[in-house]
């Protein structure tokens, strides 16, 4: 049971070890029963002191408004999802109860904009007979109807899934606006500045063959938003989306977009071509850079950081992979180089050198993409699926392990609980969180709540590692994650301070890794190095890897065998191979000790053997947003 004492203890630890506001709200979320007024005052007071607080949330959530979620049996709406994020339970389609152990600090409901009109028609109290007949077709859960709707969505131009407005498109536009207005009202209703932040948001969802996607979530800073949510019926590609947002989001309106499932994009994520075959112009690339500061690198349908053999060789890139690498000649239902974030970052360096600006300067967030109205439900030991009737029982999640397409391991067994978005902001308000996302002072986790800070500078004193107040001052002078390290006139080499604190309810930390990408004579390069090891160990000078710290799991009960690992890791690392004439980026990965994957907990409860298709254990992790260096 999580008591008020435990929450306060966690807050104190975060203050001491992660340089938080020390007086702000508990950074794991304020329970609904505690004084929201006090939490609000504390959060705002800490921001006046110039300090930043750490907030955890979920920026990718579907409710019954999304047609796919509805067809998979979800009958919980936006309000249910907000209450779940605050700590209230939900009874899933299986009859099982779901509840998160710690409330979230913020959430965005991102239902498919292409479903808005259908939702409005089918929930209209004065529904006419024709609409009722259309709506009655999917009153009962049906994956077959979902597949039929997706087949229409893959046509070019896209056909409306349910045929409500074949002869009167304006009728659908008005219906879509009605749902969009309802979502804005609910976001305002549940927004409690200083305690719990909500965003007006939605998902733009073009479909690709063989279950591929090139989707983006759209977020707005405040109440000023366009009167219409741009869907696949309005915009054929991402470029059309950004152009529409640019012209319709005016005045006090501010927006940003976040792509997700880069891994399932069939290479379009960082290609210079749209799904309609149109090449990006320089103006399009500048619009992308302006509109899209972040990418979602982990969620229920896998991780999109990197893939072994697609420009990367480090073994940690095997984490939660949904696709196999494309064999020669295959371009669908498999992974391509331009489907992963690290390769996108390296491509961005080349474009910066060629064009003078970087359209792929992206920070990292994680989220769930739950279709069960359960934001932030990321715990491995209690995972109960993410897509309604398709994976809502332990037996389905264990036994449905046959992929539909060769190379695409999109089965319930290969799904995972998803990730979280972590944001460093002055206070828990829409504006402060949004501004932090725009400047990329954010990071992704695989669902754990590791606290992580990353700074870069030209002369960081390693002795400050034991002085929290000195690191607090560093936040005012050095470059935080997501920023740009500017060239210096001296011949200095850059220093990086990394500080990580374990999730109070998670496994101990095992190590910190630095990931560097750079251009050498036009060639894209990368290197992954362990820079901090737990248990008093040091990286091997040759392999640049930490020795095995002995951490393991008893697979009879999923309990840790040893007590190795660290509560906290902190390191100042210097890039001794730095070349001031080379474009470069740096980001860190923090790895926990091994722990059981959800599928192992599931198999133990069923009394069945572990599935060889997936790892029995995983290492939960956090990925910082990068810091970039651009030569003069």
N, C-alpha and C positions, 0 to 999 in steps of 0.2 A: 504494500500500500504506500502510495506517495503522499507523505504528510507535508504540512506547512513547514515543519522544521527541515525536512529534506530539501524542499524548494529553496529555503533561505540558505542552507549550507551550500547548495550548488551555486547560488548567486554569489556567495562570498568567494568560493573557489574560482569562479570565472573572473571576479574582480581582481583577485590576487595574481592569477596566473595568465589571464588573457587580456589584461589591461582594459577592462570594461569601465563603465561609468561609476561603479561603486556607490550605489544609492539609487540606481534605476531599478526597474522591475526585474523580477527573476527572469533571466534571459531564455528560460525554457518555456515561457508562456505564463500568463497570469490566469489561474483558475477562475472560473466564472463566479465562484462564491466569495472571492476576496475583494477588497475595496478597490474598485477601478479608479476612483478619484485620486486615491493616494498613489497608485501606480502611475497614473497619468502625470501627476505633479512631479514625481521623482524622475520620470523619463525626461521631461522637459527641462528640469533643473540640471540634470547631468549633461544635457546638450549645451547648456550655457557655459559649462566649464570647459568646453572645447573637446570633450572626449566623445568617442563613438562606442555604441553598444552593439552587441551581436544579437541578431534576430534570426529565427528559423521559420521557414514557411514552405508552402507548396504553391507553385505557380502554374499547375496544369491539372485541372480537376473537371470531370464530367459528371453531370447529374441526369435525371430523367428527361431534361430538355433535349439532350443529344439523342438523335434518333437511334443510333447504334446502341447506346446504353439502354434505351427504352425497349428496343427489340430483344435485348439480352436479359430483360426482366427487371431492370432497375426502376423502381417507382418512387424513389426519393428525390426531392427537388432541391433547389438552391438553398432554401432555409435549412433543410436537414443537413446539407453539407457544411454550412457555416457553423451550425450547432455542434456537429461532429468535430470540426477543427478546434472548437472551444473545449472539447472534452466530453461531450455527451455521446451515448452509445447509439448504434444503428443495428437493427436486425436484418441480416442479409437475405438474399433470395433463398439460401439454403436453410434458413432458420437459425443459423449461428449468429451470435452477437459479436460485433466489432466495436472496439473502443481504443483510442490511443492513450498511451500511458502519460503523455505530457501534452498539454495544449500547444497549438501553434501560435506564433506571434502575428502571422499574416497569411492570407490565402487569396488566390484568384480563381474564380469559377470561369472556366474556359470552354463552355459548351460550343459545339459546332454552329457557326453562324448559318450554315446551310440547313440546319434543322429548325431555325427560329420560326419560319413561316408555318411549318407543319405543326409545331407545338401550339402556335396561336390558333390555328384552325381547329385542332382536335381538343383544345381546352375551352373553346368558346361556348358559353352558356346557351347561345342562340344558334348553335350549329345547324346548317341546313342539311337536307336529306342526302344530297350528293357528297358533301364533305363527310357526313357521318358514315356513308358506305365506304369511302376511302379509308377513314380512320379505323373502322371496324376490322379492316384487314390485318392490322398489326396490334390489335388489343391484347392478344396473347403473344408471349415471347416466341420469336421465330428468327433463327439465324438465316434461314433460306430467304426471307424477305430482306434482311440486311445485305446479303450477297447480291440480290437483284438490284437493290438501290445502289450498291457500289459499282455494278456493271454500267448503270446509267451515268454515274459520276465520272467514269473513266472515258466516256465518249467526249469527242471534241467537235463542237462546243458541248459543254456539260448539259445533260438533260435533267430537269427537275425530277427528284426521286419518286414523288407520289402523284404527280399529274394534277395538282390543284389548280394551276394557272397556265395551262397550255395555251389558252387564247387571251388571257388577261394578266400580263406580267405585273402590272401595277397593283393588282389585288394581292399578289404575293409580297410585293415590296411593303405594302402597308401592314400586312400580317407580321412580316419580319420585324418591322419597326416596333410593333406592339410588344413582342417578346423582349427586344433589346431594351425598351423603356422599363419593362418590368425588372430586368436584371439590374439596371442602374438603380432603381428604387431600393431593391433588396441590398445592394452593395452599400448604399448610403445608410440604410436602416441598421446594418450590423457593424458598421464602422465605428470604432471607439478609439479615438486618437490617444496615443500613449499606452494602449492596452492591446488592441486587436485591429489590424488594418486589413481592409478589403479594397479590391480594385475593380473598376469597370473593365471587363476583358471578354475576349471570345477567341475561338480558333478558326483560322482560315485553312481549309482542308482539301487541296487538290489530290486526286487519287492517281496512283501509278499501277501498271499491271502487276499481277502476282503479289498482291498485298503490300506493294511499295507505297511510299508516301513522301511528300515534300511539304509538310504542314508547318504552319507558324501560328504561335499565339500572339495576340495583339493586346497591348496594355495601355491604359491612359492614366495620366498623373493625378487627375482630380475629377470633378463633376463635369467639366467642360469636355464634351465628346461629340463626335459626329452623330447626326440623327439616324444614321443607318450603319449597320455592321456589314462590312464588305465580305461577301461570301464567294464561293466558287461560281455562283450564278452571275456575279458582277465582274469578277476579275479572273482572267484565264491563268495568269502566272503571278509570281511574287512581285515582279516589276510593276504589273498593273495594280497590285495591292498597295505598294508603296506610293505610287503616283496618286491613287485615290485618297489615301490617307493624307498625303501632302497637301492636296487641294481642299479636303473636307475638314481636316483637323486644324482650325484656325483660331486666332484670338488667344485665349488662355489655354486652349487645347494643346496637350503634348502627348506624344505616343512613342512607343517602341515595339519592336517585334522580336520574338525569340523562336528560331527554328528548333524542331525536335526530331528525334529519330533520324539523325543524319545517317546512321547505319543502314536504314531501310530506304534511302533515297536513290538507290541505284546509280550513285555517282553524281547526282545533280546538286548535292549539298554545296560543293565548292567548284562545280563546273562553271565555265563562263558562258553557259548556254541554258536557256529555259527548257521546260518540258515540251514547249511548242516549237523548239528548234531555233529560237531567236537568240542571236549573240548579244551579250551585254555590251552596251556602249560605255564610254567613260562616264557619261552622265548617269547611266544606270548604276555603275559601280559606286559613284559618289553618293547616290541616293541610298544605296544599300549601306554604305558606311555610316550615313547619317541616321538611318532607321533602325539598324540591327546591331546593337553593341554586345549582345550575349548570344550564347547557344546552349541548349540543354544537352548535357553530355551523358546523362544516365537517367533512366526511367524504367517502367515495368517491361518494356520491349527491348531491353539491353543497354549496353554502354557504347558510346560513340566517341570515346577519346582517341583510340588508336586500335590497330589490328596488326598482329605479327604477320610479316610478309607483305604488308602494304605500306612500306616506308618505315616500319617500326620492327624492332627485334627484341625488345625487353619483354620478359615473360609476363609482367603484370598487365600487358595488353590483352591477355586471354580472358580478362575479367568480364563475366556476363555477356558473352558474345552470342548474338542472335543469328549471324550470317557467317557462312564460309566464304573464303576468298574466291572471286570469280575465276573459273578456268578460262583458257584461251577461247575467245569468241563469245562468251556468255556475258551479258550486261544486265540481267534482271535476276531477282531472287538470290543475290550474292553480293559480296562486298567489293568495292572498288576503292582505289586510293583516295579519290575525292569524296568519299563517304564518311571520312573521319576527321575530327577536329584538329588533331595535331598536324595532319597533312594540310588542312586548310590554313593553319597558322603559317606553315612554311611557304605555301603558295602566296600568302599575303606578303611575306617578306620580298618575294620576287616581284610582285606587282608594285610594292612600294619603291623598289629600286628602279623599276621600269617607268612607272607613271608619276612617282612623286607623292603618292598617297596609298594607304593600305585599306582596301575594302573588306578585308577579312580579319580585322582587329577585334576579336571576340573574347569576352570573358565567359566564365563557366558557371552554370547553375545546374542543379538537379531538381527533379520533381517526380510525381508519381504517374500521371496520366491515368489515374484510377477512373473507371467507369461505374463505380459503385457508390459515388457520393461520399467517399471516405478519404478526404485529404490528409496527408501526413501519416497514413497507416503503413509504416515502413519496417516494422519489426519482423525479423526472420522467424522467431520462435512462435509467432502468432499469425503468420500470413494466411489469408483466407481467400486469395484470388483477387482479380482486378477487373474482370469483365463478365460479371453476372453469371448466367447459367453455363457459360462456356468453361468456367473453371471454379465453380462455387462449392465443390465438395472435395474432401481429401482424396477420394478415389479417382476423380477426374484429373486432379492435379498430378497424381502419381502415375496413372495408367495411360493418359493421352500423350504419348511421346513420339508419335509418327508424324514427321513433317509433311506438309501438303506439297511443297515444291522442293526439289533437290537443291541443296545449298542454303535453304532458308529454314532454320530450326525454330520456327515460330509455333511452338506448342505450349500448352499449359506448363509442362515441366521446365521449359526454358524461359518462361517469364520469371520476374523477380519482384520483390515488394516495391521497388522504385527508390528514388532519391529525394533529397531535400535541397532547397535553396537557402544559403546562409548569406546574410547581408550585414555589412558594417555601416551603421547609420547613426546620426546624432540622436534620433528619437524614433519611436514607433508610430510614424504617421505616413500616410500615402506619399506625401511630397518628399519626405526625407528618404524613404525606401526607394522610391522611383529615381530620385537623383543619384543615389548610390548605385542603382542598376545602370543608369546612363554612364556613370564614370567607371563602371565595372569593378567597384570595390565589393565584390561578391565572390562566393565560391560554391562549389557543388560537393555534396556528400552522397554516398550510396545508401543513405537512410539513417546513418549514425549522426550524432550531434557533437562531433569533434569541433573544438574551438581552434581556429587557425588564423595566424597573421603572417604576412609577408611584406617586407620592406626592402628597397634597394637604395643604395647611396654610394658616394665615392669615398667615404671614409667613415665606416660604422665601427665604433669602438666595441670590441668583443667583451670588455669588462662590464658593459651595461647589462649583460645577460642576467645578472643577479639583482638588477635594480629596476623595479617596475616603474618607478617615476621617470627614470632616464628613458626607458622605452616609450613611455607616454609622450615625452618630449620629442622622441624620434618620429612619432607619428605626425608631428608638425613640420618636420624638416626633410624627411626622406620620402621616397616615392612608394605609396602603398600598392598592393595588387591591383591590376587593371590600369596602371598608369604608365607614363613614358619617362624613362631615365634619359635625361638630356645630356648631350656630349659635354665634355669638360676640356678646358685648355691644357690641363696638366696631363701627365702620362699615367694617371691613376688607373687602377683596375677596380671594377665594381664589386661592392660587398652586398650581401643579402642576409638579412636577419629573418629567420623562420622560427615561429613559436607555435607549438601545438599542445593542446590539453585534451585528454581523453574525454569521451562521453561518460558522464557519471554512471550511466546504466549500461555501458558497453565494455568491450574488451580493452585490455591495456594496449598502449601504442607500441609498435615494434620498430619503426624506422621512418625517416623522412627522406624523400628522393627529390633531387633537382632534375628537371627536364629542360634542356637547352636546345633550341633550334637556331640555325644561322645559315647565312649564305657565304660560300667560299668560291670565289670566281664564278658566280652564277649558279653553283651547284647547291641543292638543298641538303643540309646536314642536320644531324641530331645526335644528342648524347644523353643518356640517363645515368645518374650517379646517386648512390646512397650518400647522404651527407651527415646524417645523425642516426646513431644506433642506440637502442635501449640496452639496459643491463651492463653498462660500462664498456660495451664493445666499440670497436672502431672499424670503419670501412677498410677492406683490403686494398693496399695501394695499387695492385695490378688490376683486379676485377672491378674495383670501386663498388663493391657490394659488402653489406654487413654480414658477419658470420651468423650462422644459425643460432638463435637465442634459445632454442629448445622448446619454444611454445608449441603446444599441440592440444588435441581434443580427444577425450575418451568417446569413441563412437558408439559405445553402449548407452550413453545417456546425454551426450553432447555437452558435458562439463569440461572445463579446461583442466588439463593434467598438471600443469605447472603454474606458478605465480610470477613468471617472468614478464618482461615488458615494463613500460613506464607510464606513469600518470601524466607526465609532462616531458616534452622534448624541446630543446631550444638550441639553435646553432647560428653562428655567423659564418657564412661561406663566401670565399673570394674566388672569382673566376680568373685563375692564373693564366688561362689560355685566351683571354680576351684580346680581340683585335678591334681597335676603334674604327676601322674602316669597314667593318662587316655589320650588316643588319642582323639583329638577333632578338629572340624572346626567351623568357625564363618563366617556368611555373613549377610548383611543387606538388608532389603527391605525399600524403601521410597515410601510412598503412597501420591498421590494427593487427594484433596477434590473430592467428586463425581462429575461426569460430564456425559453428555448423551453419550450412546453407539451409534455407527454409525446407528444401526437399528432403533433407536428412531428418529434421524434426518430424516432417510429415510421414516419412517411411517408418520411423520408430513408433509413432502413434498407431499406424496401421499394422505394425508387426510384419512389414515386408522388407525385402532386400533393397539396398540403395541402388539407384539407377546409374549405370555406368556412363550414360550420355552427359551427365553433369557432374561437377565437382562436389564431393561430399562436404568439403569445408571451403570457406571463402575468407578473404581478408577485406573487411569493410574499410572504406577509405574516404579521403577528402582530396579534392583537386582545387588548388587555388586558381584564380584568374591569372593570366600572364602579366609580366612587366616587359615592355618593349624597349629596345635601344635602336635608334636610327642615327647613322653617321651624319656628319655635317654635309 
